[in-house]
Amino acid sequence: MRRLAALQPAAENFKIMWDNAYVVHYLGDAPAETLNIMQECKKTGREEMPVLFCSSSKITFPGAGVAALSAGPQTFKVLLNGMFPMTIGFDKLNQLRHVLFLKDKQHILAHMAKHKAVIGPKFDAMQHLLAQGLAGCGEIASWTHPQGGYFISLYAMPGCAKRTVALCKQAGVVLTGAGAAYPYGKDPQDSNIRLAPTYPAQAEVEEATKLICVALRLATVEALLAKV
């Protein structure tokens, strides 16, 4: 983050669009403490470079939450001027609903603890079954162990992600497209699969994870045999 804040862009109007969608979404004991990109940019004299935004979309209701925006004074003025003709007024009733329900930081964190109680076991199950299903297979895959957010990044051997996703689809499990987390969905290594265990029921997460392991092993064997 400090490297981003210290950038020397050739264009004066260069912006960092900082999507902080999971700022209070945690799977550990509390949200992880991270640096603040705006504060870091202020230290380097580039207060106008970052534009930060977040919403309560994954806190209350998708598509029916409230959003927040932060930027330097001049950038903020430009953004507001652009937003002004888009609406004659924001949904003040919805804003009031959120203020009355969420109240303050402590109430927000208490609410997110309820999210954690629902999705935490799903993440735990996926982590356990990935380790179990890929044990003894060498270094054919690795994956993240997130303390927040709603995704696990699974890394297969290069050239195996798309095939793994396709095999899962043939068996009836539809995953996020391989490389979806990369710009334009293009993973040059064809290695990354973003797993989202939040929506399905616990039993479905467990069955899907077992299938992912089988599909990944098969895709890896196919790739290795193709090199023989």
Stockholm file with secondary structure:
# STOCKHOLM 1.0

chainA/1-228         MRRLAALQPAAENFKIMWDNAYVVHYLGDAPAETLNIMQECKKTGREEMPVLFCSSSKITFPGAGVAALSAGPQTFKVLLNGMFPMTIGFDKLNQLRHVLFLKDKQHILAHMAKHKAVIGPKFDAMQHLLAQGLAGCGEIASWTHPQGGYFISLYAMPGCAKRTVALCKQAGVVLTGAGAAYPYGKDPQDSNIRLAPTYPAQAEVEEATKLICVALRLATVEALLAKV
#=GR chainA/1-228 SS CHHHHTCCCSSTTCCEEEECTTTTCBSSSSCCCCCCHHHHHHHTTCTTSEEEEEESTTTSCTTSSCEEEEECHHHHHHHHHHHGGGCSSCCHHHHHHHHHHHCSHHHHHHHHHHHHHHHHHHHHHHHHHHHHHTTTSCSSEEECCCSBSSCEEEEESTTCHHHHHHHHHHTTCCCCCTTTTSGGGCCTTSCEEEECCSSSCHHHHHHHHHHHHHHHHHHHHHHHHHTC
#=GC SS_cons         CHHHHTCCCSSTTCCEEEECTTTTCBSSSSCCCCCCHHHHHHHTTCTTSEEEEEESTTTSCTTSSCEEEEECHHHHHHHHHHHGGGCSSCCHHHHHHHHHHHCSHHHHHHHHHHHHHHHHHHHHHHHHHHHHHTTTSCSSEEECCCSBSSCEEEEESTTCHHHHHHHHHHTTCCCCCTTTTSGGGCCTTSCEEEECCSSSCHHHHHHHHHHHHHHHHHHHHHHHHHTC
//
